[in-house]
Amino acid sequence: MRHLLIKGLWSLKNLGVYLSIEKVKRKFYNRFAYAKWIKNNALSLERKLEIEKEIENMPYKPLFSIILPVYNTEKKWLEKCIKSVINQLYPYWELCICNDGSDKEYINSLLDFYRKKDARIKVICHEENQHISRASNSALSIANGEFIACLDHDDELSIDALYENAKLLNKYPDADMIYSDEDKIDERGNRFAPYFKPDWSPDLLLSQMYTCHLGVYRTSLIRKIGGFRIGFEGAQDYDLVLRLTEETENVFHIPKVLYHWRAIKQSTSLSAKAKKYTNKAALRALEEALQRRGEKGRVEEIEGLSGRYCIHYDVVAQPLISIIILTRDKAELLDTCLSSIFQKTTYRNYEVIVVDNGSIEQKTFDVFSKWEKRKDHLVSIIRMDTPFNYAKLNNEAVKFAKGDLIVLLNNDIEVITGNWLEEMAGYALRTKTGAVGAKLLYPDNTIQHAGIILGINGIAGHGHKHFEKDDLGYFSRLVVASNYAAVTGACLMVRKELFELVGGFTESFEIALNDVDFCLKLYEKGYYNVALMHVHLYHHESKSRGFEDTTEKQERFLSECVRLQNCWGSLLSKDPFYNPNLTLDREDFSIKQ
């Protein structure tokens, strides 16, 4: 009760009354929704029998070695943990236990009992406590399986956990790493707080250890990289995955809850602050990952959020950045946009290309004249008197750009974060990065854009739209850098060479969805789009060209929706950076019903 009171007071102090109420409402809704989800997804006896037949007929039956370090675990939780392995529907496993110098007398007798009961259970003992990395390596030393799975000594596997992994390996035998969704389980056996994860998201992994449980890894690769490293206790699995994914791209995700993380006192699942040493080890693991990868940057722990990190990449060689702004009159908006750029931007090597698409008002020309005089070395005004086609106008403007990096910026954007260009450029210059987006806010400080999710309302939508700017979002997605299928063209940075590689914008998407199509073309080429939540700008959305409020505009929008479906239908039905257990009816990451 005291723990809940402290959390509540923290929310009121740091988030405010309205935001705290909204947070509580979502929490209770999701608790109710998850209870219903559990009921709807429970395995029936008939389904269990079907699974057993499927296992019999599997052409490939990999052996899984489950690594279980044990140290003074409370008896009831250790028994539940071991029984969750014994009860697996998939029988081809071995449980490799390391008793890491436990001084509780019942541990040895309990482990000995289960070792004698089931020949698949192996036990190795340390005379003294050597901590989790050495204990995990000792368990690994007696593993014979082609794959290992990591299990904490008070957690539980779902009954179908190994079956689901074997099923995936029969379809993708080259898989080197597999991770699943997970939830928490309390002392009374109540399950809550499900984490429905995206598919492989390398930038999200550099922000937090999101893959976590259940993690299954090819044993030969684990041994190749030296197993679990001493000195990274508390973040040894994070460090392991960072190193492992430098050796392989064969990473797969099972969007099912296969692991139940015990939430009890001193458990990191209940409070990451209960094991403060974890954060320092994780920070060091990330710093060393950057060094190994030859990426220069600084890793920062996000203030007030244990286990969440922000990487600030160095902008090597300070390349020229070309900011392209399309406009048609709306002088006040453009003036605000340009003023915010010139007054707040700390990066120095940039140019601004304003594309005038048919302005007729004198006050607009006055704004042009003002900024050309004040910033004549930075500003170029290009006149393009053609029917408005967002895609085509940007394609033409890029031809005038001298920079290695392109920023597409709406004229209704207002800069908030002074170092926005440095932060976005640091990501955009990385080899595997496609388009880079930012957190865009409405003037009332609610979220307008924080990454685009495919399939929302049949097409695409903005994740966390209308959330308060300081909300943490779904498992911190509103505070960490993470990968999305697409980011909005209202503020998008990309390397010019990549823009040209994919042919720029598809000009048949005249007004809407051209940014989504563009980002998907980058993703198809193997580049990851990323949204940076530490870069903030205001977006006075649709004030420039208005809303889709006429029959003509609505018909055009519908035709572009159909075109996007025809081009990217398979991705629209399964966004790799979302999760099929989350709703497509809203933009709030709530559980699908």
N, C-alpha and C positions, 0 to 999 in steps of 0.2 A: 504493500500500500504506500509506504514511504517513497519507494522507487517511482511509482506512478505520479505521486504528488510533486516530486522534484522535476520530473519530465514536464508536467503540466505547467509549473511555474516558469520553467525555462522557455516553453513555447510562448507564454504570455509576454515575457520580458523581451524575447528576441523576435517574435513574429507578429505580435499585436493581437488584439481581440478577434477581429474579423478572420484573419488568417488562421488563428488557432481554432476557431469554430469550424472553419472549412476543413482543416486538417483532421479534426475529430470526426466530422461527418464522413469523410472519405474512409477513415480508418474503420469505423463501425460498419459502413456499407460493405467494405471489402471483407471484413470478418464474416458478415452474414453471407455475402456472395461466395466466399471460399468454402464455407460449410456446405452450401448447396453444390458447389463444384465438386467437392470431395464425394458427396453422395452420388452425383451423376456419373462420376468417373471411377467408382469403386468396381473392382473386378468381381464379377459374379462367379459362382462355382462352374457354370458352363464355360465361361471364358477361360478360367484356369485350366480346365480340361483341354480346351482347344490349344492353349499355349503349350501344354505338355506334349501334345501331338506334333505341334510345329517344331518343338525342340528335337523330338525324335527324328524328324525328317530333314533337319538342317544338314546340308552337305559339309558344312564347316562348323566344328564345335570347339572353339578356342577355350583354353584353360585360363581362368582368371585367378591371379594370386592377390588376395586381399591383404593389404599391409595394415596391421593394427598394433600401434605402440600403446602400451598400457602402463599407467603409473598411478597407483593408489586410487583407482576408480571405485566409486561407491558400488557395492555388490549388485544392487538391483539394476543399475544402469549398464554395468558390464554384461550381466546376463542377458538383458534385452538386446544389447548390441550383438553379442555372439549368436543369439537365437535368430536375429534378423538375417544372419548369413546362413545358418543351418536351414532356415525355412525357405530359401530361395527356390523358385520354380525351376531355374536352370541349375543342373546338378554338377556341372563341370567347373569346380572351383577348389581352391585351397585357401585356408585362412592362416596367414603367417603372422603369429603374435610375438612381439618382443615385450617381455616383462622387464621394464626399465628400472630395476632396483626397487620395486615396491616394498614398503616395510609393513604393510597391512597383511596379517597372517593369512586371511582368507583368499588372497589373490592367487598364491601358488596352488592351493588345493582346488580352487575353482577352475583355473586353467588346466590343471592336471586332469580334473574330472572330464572336461570337454575334449581334451586331447585323446583320452582313452575311449570316449564315447564315439568319436567320429575320426576316422583315419585321415580325413582331409585337413584336420587341424594340426598345425605345427606350432611348437613353442620354443623360443630361445630366450635365455635369461641373462640379464646384466646383474652383477653382484651389487653395483652401486648405480644410482641414478645418473645417466649420461645425457639426458634431455632428448627432445623429440627427433632431432636430425639424426643423431647416432642410433637411436632406437629404431627409426624408420629404415635406416641403412642395414641394421642387423636383421630386421624382418625381411628386407629385400634380398639379403644374402642367402636366405633359405627358400626363395621363391623360384618355382620351376615354370610358372605360367608364361604364356606368350604376352600376356597383358597384366599389368598390376592395377589395382583400384585402391584408393586411399580411404580409410575409415577411421574416424575418431572414436575413442574408447567409450563414449557415452551416447553416441548417435546410433541411428538405425537406417538400414536400407529398406526400401519398399520391396515387397515380395517378388516383383517382376524386374528388379533393377538389372540383374545380370542377363536375364532373357532379352531385355530391350537392347543391351549392348551387343550381345551375340547376334541378334537380328540385324542390327546395323552393320556389323562386321561381315555378315554374309552378303550384304548388298554392296558394302564398300570395304573390301578386304585390305586396302592400302591405308586405312585410317590409322593414324599414329596417336591421336589424342581425341577423346570423346568426353564431353561434359553434358550434364543434364540440368534440369530445373531442380529446385529444392524448396523446402519449407522448414519451419521450426516446429518443435514439439515440446510441450511443457511437461511439468512433473506429473500431471494427471492424464497425459496422453492426448491432450487436445492439440490439434495441428492448426497453425496460423502462419501469417506473414509469408505467403508463397512468393518466391522469386522466379517469375517467368522471364527467362533471359532471351537476348537476341542470339542469332547465329554468330559465327566468329567475327568479332569486332576488335581489331588490334588496338585502336586508340582507346576504347573503353577499358581494355586490360591495362593500359598504361596509366589509367586514372584510378582503377580499383581492381582488386582480385575478384572479378565477377564470375569467372568460370567455376571456381571453388568446388562444390560438391554436386553430384558425384563426379570425380575425375578419374578417368581410365586412360592409361598410357601404355604404349608399346614398351615392353621390358627392355629390349635391346637398346632402345634409344635412351631410356633412363640410365642404363649402365654406361652408355657411351658418354653422357654428359657428367658422369660422376655421382649420380644419385643426389641425395639431399645434402646441401652444404652446411658444414658446421659454422656456427656464428650467425645463422639466419633464423634461429629458433623463433617461432611465432609467426614467421612469414616464409617458412621453408617451402611450403607448397607454392606460394606466389613466385619465389625465386626459381623454383623448379620449372614452372610453366613458362616464365619469361625466357629461360635458357632453352627449354625444349622447343618452343615455337620459333626459335632461331634456326633450328635444325630441320624443320618440316612445315609445310603448309597444309598437310592433310589433317585438318582439325574439323571435327564434326560435333553437332549439337543435337541432343535428343530433347525435344520440347515436352517433356513429361517430368513430373515430380517423382524422382527416384531416390531421394535422400531426405531424411528427417533429422534436422540439426537440433540437438537438445538445448533448450533454453533454461538453464539453471544458474544459480549463483556461481560466479567466477567463470562462466562459459562465455567465450567470445561471441557466441550467437546472441546472447542476451544483452551484452554491453561490451563493445570493443574496448572501452576504457578499463575493463576488468583485467586486461592484459596489455598494459601500456608498452611493454617491450616490443610488441608486434609492430607498432608504427615505425620505430627506428629501424628495425630490420627490413621492413618493406621499403622505406625510403632509400636505404643503402642498396637493396636489390634493384630498384629502378635506376639509381645513379650508375650502377655497374652495367646495367643493361644498355644504357645510352653509350657508355664507353665502349663496350664490345661492338656495338652497332656503328660506331664511328659517327654518332650524332651529338653535336654540341648543344648543350642546354642546361637548364637549371630545374631541379625537381623541388616542388614546394608542397608541403602538407596543407590542405585546405583548412583554414582556421575554423575550429569548432566541430570539425567532422573527422572523426577517427577513421583511418583507412581510406581516405579520399585524397587524391593527389592531382596537382596541376603541373604540367611540364611547359616551361617557357623555352622554346627552341631559339638558338642564336640565328640571326639573319646574316648569313655569311655573305660578304662582298657588297652588302647594301644595294641590291639591284633596283633599277628604276621601276616604279609601280605606276601603271596607267589607270586612273579612275575615270570611268565612262558614265556620264549622267545624261539620260534622255529627258527632254523637257518640251512642253508646249504651254507657253504662258505660265500662269500660277507663279508669278514673280516672287511673292512672299515666301512660298515654300522653297523655291530654288535659292533664294537669298539666305534663308535660315540654314539650308543644307551646306552651302558654300562657306558661310560664316563659321559654322561648326567645324568644318574640315580645316580651314586655315587657322582658326583660333585654338583648336584643341589637339590637332595631330602633332605628335612628337617626332614621327619619322620625317626625314627631310627630303629624301630622293623620290619625289613623285610628281606626276603631272595630272591635270584635270582636263578631260575632254568633254565639253558640253555639246550635246547634239540637239540642235534646235529644230524640232519637227513641226514647223509651220506656225510659230508664234506670230501674233498680230498686235499685241498690246504694247504701247510705248513703255510702260513701266517694266516690262520684261526686258526690252532692249536697254533700258537704263541700268538694270541689274547686270546685263552682259557687259556694258561699257564700264561700270564701276569696277568689276573684278578683273577685266582685261587691263585696266589702268593700274590697279593696285598689285596684281599678281601676273603681270604680263609674261613673265618667264615660266609661269606654272599653268596658265589657263589658255585653252584654245576653244573657240566657238566654231562649230561646224554646222552649216545650214543644210538640212535634208528635207526638201519640200515634197514628200511622198506620203501616200496614205499610211496611217499608223500601222506598223507591223513591228512589234517589239523585237522579234527574233531577227528580222532583216536589218533593222536599224542598228542593233548591237553588232551584228556580223560586219556591217560596213564600217562601224566606228572602230572596231578592233584593227582594221587595216591601217588606220591612222596612228594606232598606239605604238609608241617607241619602247615601252617597258617590257621586261621579261615576265612580269606579273600583271594580270588584268583584274581590276575590281569593277564589277557591274553594280551600280548604286542608283537606287530610285531617287528622284528629286524630292521626295517627301521623307527622306532619311535625315536624322540629326545625330551627329556623333556625341556619344557620352564618354566612352573610354578613350583617353588620350593616346595610348599606345596600341590602338586597334590595328593599325597597319603592320607594326612589328609582330604582334601576336599572330595575326592571320598569315603573314608571310612566312613566319617560322614553320608553320604547318604546311603551307602550300609548296614550299621548296623541297619537302621530303619526297623521296623517290616514289613511294606508293600512294601518296595523297592525290586525290582528284580535286573536287571543289571544296572550298572552305566557307562555312557560314558562321553567323554570330547569333547571339540572343537579341532579338528585336522586341522592343516594348511599345505598347500603346502609350499615349501621353498620360494615361491614368496609372501607369506603372504596372500594368498586367501584361502577360505574355502574348505577343502576336506570333512570334516564330521562335522555335527552339529545336528545329529539325522537322523534316517532313516524313510522315508515315504513309506508306502505300496502302490502298484498300479502304481507307476511312471513307465511309459513305459511298463506297463503290469505286472511288478514284484515288484521292489522296487528301490528307489533312495535316494540320500543324499540331504536333504533339504538345500537350499541356497548354493549349490555347486558353487564354483568359485566367490562367493561374496567376497568383500574385508573384511579383518579380523575385521575392526572397523565399518562395516556396522551394523545398528541396527537390520536389518532383519524385517520380517513380524510381526508387532505389538510387537517389541522388542524381538522376539524369539532368536536372536543371542546374546543377553546379559543376559537373565534370564535362570534359571534352569526350565526345563519343561519336561513333559512326552512325550515320543515317543513310537511307537510300538516296535522299535528295535534300538539298537546302534551297532556300528561296533565292530567286534572282534579284530580290530587292537589295541584297548585300551579299555578293558572292565573289570570292577571289579564286583565281585559277591561273596556272602557268599558261602563258600564251601558246607554247608548243603543244600543250594538251588541248587547248581550245581548237587549235588548227587540226590536231590529230583526229578529233571526232567530227570535224566539219562544222564546228560552231553550233549555233542553234538551228534546229530544223524549222525552216521558214513557213511551213504549212501550219505550225502552231503560232498563229499571228499575235495573239494576245495572252492567252493563259496556257499554263502547263508546259510551256517551252523550257522552263527551268528544270522541271521534273524529268522531261525527256532528255535534256542535256546531261543531267547528273547520271541518269541510267545508262547513257552512252559511255560515260566515263567508267561506271561500275562494270559494264560489260567488257571493257578493255582491261579490267583488273585493278582499277584504282579505287581507293576508299574515300568516300566523301565524309567530311567531319564537321560537326557543329561545335563551336567554342562557346561555352557558357560563361566564361570570364570576360568576354568581349561584348559590351552593351551599346546599342544604338536605339534611338527612338524611331518609330515608323508611323507616320501619319497616314495610315493605309488608305489607298484609293481616293485620296483627296485630289490627286492629279488628274486621273481620267474618270473617276466616279465608280460606282458599283454597277453590278450586272442588273440594272433596273429597267431595261427596256426589252421588248420582244426580240429585237434584232440582236442585242448583246447576249440575251439568254440562249437564243438559237445558235449563235456562234460558239458560246461556251459549251453547249451540249455537243456540237459537232467536234470540238476539240477533245472533249471527254471520250467520245467514241473513237477518235483517232488514236488517243493514248492507249485505250483498251486494245485496239487492234495491233498496236506496236509492242506493247509490254504486258499483255494480258496475264501471262504466267506469273510475273513478278507482282502485279497488282493484287493477285489473289494470295500471295505469300511473301510479305516483306521480310527479307532475311534479317533485318535489324529491329524487328518487332517480335511478336510471339503469337502463335495461333490461339493461345489460351486467353489473350486479351481482346477486348471488344473492338469492333470496327464501326460501331454505331456512334461512338463519341471519341473525343480527343484527349481523354483523361487517364489512359492506361488502366482502366478498370477491368475487372474480370469478365470474360465473355460468358453469357448465360444462354 
